[in-house]
């Protein structure tokens, strides 16, 4: 029983850490998106005093830089989503193991074990 409690405690802490990490990743994405837009506006301001083809080239370079930065930012966010999916599947697998361990018990101990597993793994 002590091993189960230790395992459940570790799993609970892991889930809490992931939740905080996912929120931080979303905030980082939004913050980087704002930074990209600010850099783009700044670059476009530098193009204003130019004339003709030089101005056109400057503006195209600013737009290309913004596009590349946005794509990189989206790719980083998708990587976070993949990690979130992987962590969810790991949590579900750990829950199944914890639930199976509860099957060795009976009565109130089994009920308590199953409730603890559901709570720990957010099931």
LOTOR-966954 format. One record per residue (C-alpha): residue number from 1; x, y, z; residue in three letters. Coordinates in nm, 2 decimals, decimal comma. Layout:
BEGIN
+-----+--------+--------+--------+-----+
|   n |      u |      v |      w | res |
+-----+--------+--------+--------+-----+
| NUM |      X |      Y |      Z | ala |
...
+-----+--------+--------+--------+-----+
//
This chain:
BEGIN
+-----+--------+--------+--------+-----+
|   n |      u |      v |      w | res |
+-----+--------+--------+--------+-----+
|   1 |   0,00 |   0,00 |   0,00 | unk |
|   2 |   0,29 |   0,24 |   0,08 | unk |
|   3 |   0,43 |   0,18 |  -0,27 | unk |
|   4 |   0,09 |   0,27 |  -0,43 | unk |
|   5 |   0,07 |   0,59 |  -0,23 | unk |
|   6 |   0,42 |   0,69 |  -0,33 | unk |
|   7 |   0,35 |   0,61 |  -0,69 | unk |
|   8 |   0,02 |   0,80 |  -0,68 | unk |
|   9 |   0,19 |   1,10 |  -0,51 | unk |
|  10 |   0,46 |   1,11 |  -0,78 | unk |
|  11 |   0,21 |   1,09 |  -1,06 | unk |
|  12 |   0,00 |   1,37 |  -0,90 | unk |
|  13 |   0,30 |   1,60 |  -0,89 | unk |
|  14 |   0,39 |   1,52 |  -1,25 | unk |
|  15 |   0,03 |   1,60 |  -1,36 | unk |
|  16 |   0,04 |   1,93 |  -1,17 | unk |
|  17 |   0,38 |   2,02 |  -1,32 | unk |
|  18 |   0,25 |   1,94 |  -1,67 | unk |
|  19 |  -0,05 |   2,16 |  -1,62 | unk |
|  20 |   0,16 |   2,46 |  -1,53 | unk |
|  21 |   0,40 |   2,39 |  -1,82 | unk |
|  22 |   0,11 |   2,38 |  -2,08 | unk |
|  23 |  -0,02 |   2,71 |  -1,96 | unk |
|  24 |   0,33 |   2,87 |  -1,97 | unk |
|  25 |   0,38 |   2,74 |  -2,33 | unk |
|  26 |   0,06 |   2,91 |  -2,44 | unk |
|  27 |   0,17 |   3,23 |  -2,28 | unk |
|  28 |   0,51 |   3,20 |  -2,44 | unk |
|  29 |   0,34 |   3,15 |  -2,78 | unk |
|  30 |   0,13 |   3,47 |  -2,74 | unk |
|  31 |   0,42 |   3,67 |  -2,61 | unk |
|  32 |   0,64 |   3,56 |  -2,90 | unk |
|  33 |   0,36 |   3,64 |  -3,14 | unk |
|  34 |   0,34 |   4,00 |  -3,01 | unk |
|  35 |   0,72 |   4,03 |  -3,03 | unk |
|  36 |   0,71 |   3,92 |  -3,40 | unk |
|  37 |   0,44 |   4,18 |  -3,48 | unk |
|  38 |   0,64 |   4,45 |  -3,30 | unk |
|  39 |   0,96 |   4,36 |  -3,49 | unk |
|  40 |   0,76 |   4,36 |  -3,82 | unk |
|  41 |   0,62 |   4,71 |  -3,75 | unk |
|  42 |   0,96 |   4,84 |  -3,66 | unk |
|  43 |   1,11 |   4,69 |  -3,98 | unk |
|  44 |   0,84 |   4,85 |  -4,19 | unk |
|  45 |   0,91 |   5,19 |  -4,03 | unk |
|  46 |   1,27 |   5,16 |  -4,15 | unk |
|  47 |   1,14 |   5,11 |  -4,50 | unk |
|  48 |   0,93 |   5,43 |  -4,51 | unk |
|  49 |   1,21 |   5,68 |  -4,60 | unk |
|  50 |   1,32 |   5,46 |  -4,89 | unk |
|  51 |   1,19 |   5,50 |  -5,24 | unk |
|  52 |   1,12 |   5,28 |  -5,54 | unk |
|  53 |   1,26 |   4,93 |  -5,56 | unk |
|  54 |   1,47 |   4,97 |  -5,25 | unk |
|  55 |   1,15 |   5,03 |  -5,05 | unk |
|  56 |   0,97 |   4,74 |  -5,22 | unk |
|  57 |   1,26 |   4,51 |  -5,13 | unk |
|  58 |   1,28 |   4,63 |  -4,78 | unk |
|  59 |   0,91 |   4,57 |  -4,73 | unk |
|  60 |   0,93 |   4,22 |  -4,88 | unk |
|  61 |   1,22 |   4,13 |  -4,65 | unk |
|  62 |   1,02 |   4,25 |  -4,35 | unk |
|  63 |   0,72 |   4,05 |  -4,45 | unk |
|  64 |   0,94 |   3,74 |  -4,52 | unk |
|  65 |   1,11 |   3,77 |  -4,18 | unk |
|  66 |   0,77 |   3,80 |  -4,01 | unk |
|  67 |   0,63 |   3,50 |  -4,20 | unk |
|  68 |   0,93 |   3,28 |  -4,11 | unk |
|  69 |   0,91 |   3,38 |  -3,75 | unk |
|  70 |   0,53 |   3,31 |  -3,73 | unk |
|  71 |   0,58 |   2,96 |  -3,89 | unk |
|  72 |   0,86 |   2,88 |  -3,64 | unk |
|  73 |   0,63 |   3,00 |  -3,35 | unk |
|  74 |   0,34 |   2,78 |  -3,47 | unk |
|  75 |   0,57 |   2,48 |  -3,51 | unk |
|  76 |   0,70 |   2,53 |  -3,16 | unk |
|  77 |   0,34 |   2,54 |  -3,03 | unk |
|  78 |   0,24 |   2,22 |  -3,22 | unk |
|  79 |   0,54 |   2,05 |  -3,06 | unk |
|  80 |   0,38 |   2,15 |  -2,73 | unk |
|  81 |   0,05 |   2,00 |  -2,83 | unk |
|  82 |   0,22 |   1,67 |  -2,93 | unk |
|  83 |   0,38 |   1,67 |  -2,58 | unk |
|  84 |   0,05 |   1,73 |  -2,42 | unk |
|  85 |  -0,11 |   1,44 |  -2,61 | unk |
|  86 |   0,18 |   1,21 |  -2,51 | unk |
|  87 |   0,15 |   1,31 |  -2,15 | unk |
|  88 |  -0,22 |   1,24 |  -2,16 | unk |
|  89 |  -0,16 |   0,89 |  -2,29 | unk |
|  90 |   0,11 |   0,83 |  -2,03 | unk |
|  91 |  -0,13 |   0,94 |  -1,76 | unk |
|  92 |  -0,40 |   0,71 |  -1,89 | unk |
|  93 |  -0,16 |   0,42 |  -1,90 | unk |
|  94 |  -0,04 |   0,49 |  -1,54 | unk |
|  95 |  -0,41 |   0,51 |  -1,43 | unk |
|  96 |  -0,47 |   0,17 |  -1,58 | unk |
|  97 |  -0,17 |   0,03 |  -1,38 | unk |
|  98 |  -0,29 |   0,19 |  -1,06 | unk |
|  99 |  -0,64 |   0,06 |  -1,11 | unk |
| 100 |  -0,51 |  -0,29 |  -1,17 | unk |
| 101 |  -0,31 |  -0,27 |  -0,85 | unk |
| 102 |  -0,63 |  -0,18 |  -0,67 | unk |
| 103 |  -0,78 |  -0,51 |  -0,79 | unk |
| 104 |  -0,55 |  -0,70 |  -0,55 | unk |
| 105 |  -0,74 |  -0,53 |  -0,26 | unk |
| 106 |  -1,09 |  -0,57 |  -0,14 | unk |
| 107 |  -1,36 |  -0,38 |   0,04 | unk |
| 108 |  -1,30 |  -0,02 |   0,16 | unk |
| 109 |  -0,92 |  -0,04 |   0,08 | unk |
| 110 |  -1,01 |  -0,12 |  -0,28 | unk |
| 111 |  -1,26 |   0,16 |  -0,30 | unk |
| 112 |  -1,02 |   0,40 |  -0,15 | unk |
| 113 |  -0,74 |   0,29 |  -0,39 | unk |
| 114 |  -0,96 |   0,34 |  -0,69 | unk |
| 115 |  -1,08 |   0,68 |  -0,58 | unk |
| 116 |  -0,72 |   0,78 |  -0,52 | unk |
| 117 |  -0,62 |   0,66 |  -0,86 | unk |
| 118 |  -0,90 |   0,86 |  -1,03 | unk |
| 119 |  -0,80 |   1,17 |  -0,84 | unk |
| 120 |  -0,43 |   1,14 |  -0,90 | unk |
| 121 |  -0,47 |   1,08 |  -1,28 | unk |
| 122 |  -0,77 |   1,32 |  -1,33 | unk |
| 123 |  -0,99 |   1,04 |  -1,46 | unk |
+-----+--------+--------+--------+-----+
//
